[in-house]
Amino acid sequence: MPLSVQTVIDKLCSSVPPISNTVDILMAGQPDTEVRGIAVSFMPTQQVIEKAIALGANLLITHEPLSYSHRHEEKLIENDPIYAQKQKLIAESGIAIFRYHDYCHRKQPDIIMTGLLAALEWESHLTEMLPIAAIVELPSLTVTEVAAHAKQKLGMPFLRITGDLSTPCRRAGILVGYRGGASTAIPFMREHELDLLIVGEGPEWETPEYIRDASYQGRPKALLTLGHAESEEPGMRALSEELRRQYPEVAVEFIPIAPIFRIV
């Protein structure tokens, strides 16, 4: 029986109970289309879509949406020429694009988190996997040393540090994606007595300012901000490897994205 787009979607979502009001939708294409090739990426940029088409994929699975907003705000992209050009490419190619976000994070363990841990080569340091976070026990390292390790393992040109660079880091907590905001990050750091937080992103005036005050008071706390994509892309790469094992008869390609920011 031919492998359909819907069959792949159903398999991706099968390990989690149905999620109401989910953002995980088929953003383009038809569910009954036979899958000839699969591409996986963090973000469905115009460049990623073009690359997927060039690779012969007719199903693209991404973690984030086409329309630059978490819940697809129609008014944001209505009559927008940039979004229209991307939609034209999609329509002409016939490619199907599925967003795998909520079900991805609800899967236990969260493949986005385990993918980042694997990329950092910290699986053996994991002490606790929580629904939205991970805690690792590190050898005797400073913030500077942890940052250098993360940059090297993740292939990052830069990351952002808040706090004293010489802070010793024994217990570190990891929050991928947009989980670095105060309501999540500060109680997590306090309740688990963490020396270091590693986050994707969050409001700059929330958790970083908490770390600033902690450092000023002489409390050894620090924050590494990787970037949203940098914290979650390793998990999507891990997903592509999982799909290769599940569908050996179909070509599965992972498409990385370049860093969105540059230092000037």
GIWO-V392102 format. One record per backbone hydrogen bond with DSSP energy under -1.0 kcal/mol. NH is the residue of the N-H (numbers start at 0). CO is the residue of the C=O. E is the energy in kcal/mol with one decimal. If there is no record, write none. Layout:
BEGIN
nh: [NH;NH]
co: [CO;CO]
e: [E;E]
END
This chain:
BEGIN
nh: [4;5;7;8;9;10;11;12;15;24;26;26;27;32;34;37;38;39;40;44;48;49;50;51;52;53;54;55;56;57;58;59;60;61;63;71;77;79;83;84;85;86;87;88;89;90;91;92;93;95;96;97;98;99;104;105;106;113;114;115;116;117;118;119;121;124;125;126;127;129;133;134;135;136;137;140;142;143;145;146;147;148;149;150;151;152;153;155;159;161;166;168;171;172;173;174;179;184;185;187;188;189;190;191;192;193;194;195;196;197;198;199;200;205;209;210;211;212;213;214;215;216;217;218;220;221;222;223;224;225;226;230;231;232;235;236;237;238;239;240;241;242;243;244;245;246;249;252;254]
co: [32;30;3;4;5;6;7;8;12;22;24;96;96;29;2;250;58;252;60;42;44;45;46;47;48;49;50;52;51;36;36;95;38;97;41;68;73;76;79;80;81;82;83;84;85;86;87;88;89;57;27;59;24;61;100;101;102;109;110;111;112;113;114;115;116;121;122;134;134;132;173;127;171;124;169;138;166;164;141;142;143;144;145;146;147;148;149;150;224;222;163;140;135;195;133;197;200;180;181;183;184;185;186;187;189;188;170;170;221;172;223;174;176;202;205;206;207;208;209;210;211;212;214;213;218;194;161;196;159;198;199;226;227;228;231;232;233;234;235;236;237;238;239;240;241;242;246;37;39]
e: [-1.9;-2.6;-1.8;-2.3;-3.0;-2.0;-2.2;-1.9;-1.2;-1.3;-1.1;-2.2;-1.2;-1.4;-3.7;-2.9;-2.8;-2.5;-2.3;-2.0;-2.5;-2.4;-2.2;-2.7;-2.3;-2.3;-1.9;-1.5;-2.3;-1.8;-1.3;-3.1;-2.8;-2.4;-1.8;-1.5;-1.0;-1.8;-2.3;-2.0;-1.6;-2.5;-2.2;-1.8;-2.0;-2.7;-2.5;-1.9;-2.2;-2.4;-1.9;-2.6;-2.3;-3.2;-2.3;-2.2;-1.2;-2.6;-2.1;-1.5;-2.4;-2.3;-2.1;-2.2;-2.7;-1.4;-1.1;-2.9;-1.5;-2.6;-1.5;-2.6;-2.8;-2.6;-3.1;-1.1;-1.2;-1.9;-2.4;-2.7;-2.2;-2.0;-2.6;-2.6;-2.0;-2.7;-2.4;-2.0;-2.1;-2.5;-1.7;-3.5;-2.5;-2.5;-2.8;-2.8;-2.2;-3.0;-1.5;-1.5;-2.5;-2.5;-3.1;-1.4;-1.1;-2.2;-2.5;-1.7;-2.1;-2.9;-2.7;-1.4;-2.3;-1.5;-1.6;-2.2;-2.1;-2.2;-2.2;-2.6;-2.2;-2.0;-1.5;-2.8;-1.8;-1.5;-2.6;-3.0;-2.8;-2.9;-2.1;-1.7;-1.2;-3.2;-1.3;-2.2;-2.1;-1.8;-1.9;-1.6;-1.9;-2.6;-1.8;-1.5;-1.9;-2.7;-1.8;-2.6;-3.0]
END
